[in-house]
Amino acid sequence: MRKLRKKVRGDSGLVRRRLSISINNQVIHGVPSKKRIVKDGDIISLDIGLNLKGYISDSTHTVLVGNVKPAHQKLCRVTRECLLAGIDACKAGNRISDISNAVYDIAYNQNKYGVVYEYCGHGVGLEVHEDPSVCNCPSTGPNPRIQAGMVLAIEPMINSSRQLLWFSLVFSIYFPRNSAVPSGKHP
C-alpha cells in the first residue's frame, strides 16, 4: 500500500508524516491518486499520521464536499456522536469495553447503524498500532483498565445497512500520569 510520506522540518525537529485519503465507501487506508477526483456530495476521510522524534500520532478528519445527501449527513453526525461517547467513556479506571459499548450503543442501539468489525481503534505511541485494541462493539477480547499515560485512537467506523458509506473519525487521547481525566477538550 502506497502512502504519501514526507519529512519536514518542524518547530521541534524532524517530523515524518503520512496521509491516507478514503472517499465514500472506502473504510480506511485509501491511497491518494490523480485518477480519483473529488466530486460534489463526496465524503472524504483524511487519515493523518505524524512521527515526531519517535512518538506517533493518529488522527482522521472527515470532510463533507458540497451537497451531501441528508442520509449521509446523518451517518456523519451519528459517527461523530459515537466518537464523543467513546471519549466520554475514556476515564482512568474504566475499561476499554466501556468505550466499545458507548460507541456501539449510539451506532446500533440508538440508530440501527452497523459497525465495521474488521478494524478497530488501538493504542498509539511508539508504534502506529499498539495494544489495547479498542473495538466498536462488545467484545470478548482483552479488556484492560484505562490508565493514566495511555494514548488511544478511538476509531468509530460506522456504516448504514442501506448505503455502502463507511468512514471513521479518530481521536487520540492522552492521560497525563497524574490526572484521572483526559487532557484537552473534545475535537
C-alpha positions in Angstrom: 0.0 0.0 0.0 1.5 3.3 -1.1 1.1 6.3 1.2 2.3 9.8 0.9 5.3 10.1 3.2 7.4 13.2 3.6 9.9 14.5 6.0 9.6 18.2 7.0 11.4 20.4 9.4 9.1 21.2 12.3 9.5 23.6 15.2 10.9 20.8 17.4 12.9 18.9 14.9 12.4 16.3 12.1 8.8 15.2 11.6 7.7 12.3 9.4 4.1 12.4 8.2 1.7 10.1 6.4 -1.6 10.7 4.7 -4.3 8.3 3.5 -7.4 9.6 1.7 -10.5 7.5 1.7 -13.5 8.5 -0.4 -17.1 7.5 0.3 -17.3 3.7 0.7 -13.6 3.1 1.4 -13.3 2.3 5.1 -9.7 3.2 5.7 -6.2 3.5 4.2 -7.2 4.9 0.9 -4.3 5.6 -1.5 -4.1 9.2 -2.9 -4.5 9.1 -6.7 -4.7 11.6 -9.5 -7.4 9.3 -11.1 -9.8 9.8 -8.2 -11.4 13.2 -8.5 -13.4 14.5 -5.5 -17.0 15.4 -6.6 -19.9 17.3 -5.1 -21.6 15.1 -2.5 -18.4 13.1 -1.6 -17.3 12.3 1.9 -13.6 12.4 2.3 -11.7 11.0 5.3 -8.1 12.2 5.7 -6.1 9.8 7.9 -3.1 11.7 9.1 -0.2 10.2 11.0 2.8 12.1 12.4 6.0 10.8 13.8 7.8 13.4 16.0 11.1 12.2 17.3 9.7 8.6 17.7 6.3 9.5 19.1 3.4 8.6 16.8 0.0 10.3 16.4 -3.0 9.0 14.5 -5.9 11.3 13.5 -8.7 11.2 10.9 -10.6 14.2 9.8 -13.8 13.8 7.7 -14.8 16.5 5.2 -18.2 16.7 3.5 -17.9 18.1 0.0 -20.7 20.3 -1.3 -24.2 19.0 -1.4 -24.1 15.7 0.7 -27.3 13.7 0.9 -29.2 14.1 4.1 -28.9 10.4 4.9 -25.1 10.6 4.5 -25.0 13.8 6.7 -26.9 11.9 9.4 -24.4 9.0 9.2 -21.6 11.5 9.6 -23.4 13.2 12.6 -24.0 9.8 14.3 -20.4 8.7 13.8 -19.2 11.9 15.5 -21.7 11.2 18.3 -20.1 7.8 18.6 -16.7 9.3 18.8 -17.8 11.8 21.5 -19.5 9.0 23.5 -16.3 6.9 23.3 -14.2 9.9 24.5 -16.7 10.4 27.4 -16.2 6.8 28.4 -12.5 7.1 28.3 -11.8 7.7 32.0 -9.0 6.3 34.1 -10.3 3.3 36.0 -12.9 2.5 33.3 -12.3 -0.5 31.0 -11.7 -0.5 27.2 -15.1 -2.2 26.8 -16.7 1.0 28.2 -15.5 2.8 25.1 -16.6 0.0 22.8 -20.1 -0.2 24.4 -20.6 3.6 24.2 -19.8 3.6 20.5 -22.0 0.6 19.8 -24.9 2.0 21.8 -25.0 5.1 19.7 -24.4 3.4 16.4 -26.6 0.3 16.7 -28.9 0.5 19.6 -30.0 4.1 19.1 -29.6 4.5 15.3 -29.6 0.9 13.8 -26.3 1.5 12.0 -23.7 -1.2 11.7 -20.1 -1.1 12.8 -17.0 -2.3 10.9 -15.8 -5.4 12.8 -12.6 -6.0 10.8 -10.9 -2.8 12.0 -10.8 -1.1 15.3 -9.2 1.6 17.4 -6.0 1.0 19.2 -3.3 2.2 21.5 -0.7 4.5 19.8 2.6 6.0 20.9 5.9 4.5 19.9 4.2 2.4 17.2 1.2 3.2 15.0 -0.8 0.3 16.3 -0.3 -0.8 19.9 -2.3 -2.6 22.5 -5.0 -2.4 23.5 -7.5 -2.9 20.7 -10.5 -0.6 21.0 -13.4 -2.4 19.3 -16.5 -0.6 18.2 -18.8 -3.3 19.6 -19.0 -5.5 22.6 -16.1 -7.9 22.5 -14.8 -11.0 24.5 -11.2 -10.0 23.9 -8.8 -8.4 26.4 -10.4 -5.7 28.4 -7.7 -3.8 30.4 -8.5 -0.8 32.6 -7.8 2.6 31.2 -4.8 4.1 32.9 -3.1 7.5 33.2 -0.5 7.8 30.5 -2.4 5.8 27.8 -2.8 7.2 24.3 -5.7 5.7 22.5 -7.0 6.2 18.9 -10.8 5.8 19.2 -12.0 4.9 15.7 -15.7 4.5 15.3 -16.2 3.1 11.7 -20.0 3.2 11.2 -22.0 2.1 8.2 -25.6 2.1 7.1 -27.2 -1.1 6.0 -28.9 0.9 3.2 -25.8 2.5 1.9 -22.2 1.5 1.2 -20.9 4.5 3.0 -18.3 3.8 5.7 -15.8 6.2 7.3 -14.0 6.7 10.5 -13.2 9.5 12.9 -10.2 9.1 15.1 -9.2 10.8 18.3 -6.0 10.2 20.1 -6.4 10.9 23.8 -3.6 11.3 26.3 -3.9 10.9 30.1 -1.2 12.8 32.0 0.2 10.4 34.6 -1.1 12.5 37.5 -4.6 13.0 36.1 -7.8 10.9 36.1 -9.3 12.8 33.2 -8.2 13.3 29.6 -6.3 16.5 28.8 -7.8 18.9 26.3 -11.4 19.0 25.1 -13.5 17.2 22.5 -12.4 17.8 18.9 
